[in-house]
Amino acid sequence: MARNNHWDQDDQKQYQHVHDSEVDRGQDERAAERIAAATVNKQRTREGRTLRQEQERRDQGKDDKKDDKKD
């Protein structure tokens, strides 16, 4: 199972589904884990749910507040 604490329940389910599918297709365990993790991370990136993207949104919000104070 995935070890990433930043993944939510849906991410865990997707990881398990992809992992199981890859094993069924003949991939070894380690390759299936790598492919499943990469798939989940790719989807999270597309949806803007990575830690870096969340930090950038928080930083952007702080910058917006600073700009409002200057006016």
Secondary structure, 3 states (H helix, E strand, C coil): CCCCCCCCHHHHHHHHHHHHHHHHCCCCHHHHHHHHHHHHHHHHHHCCCCHHHHHHHHHHHHHHHHHHHHC
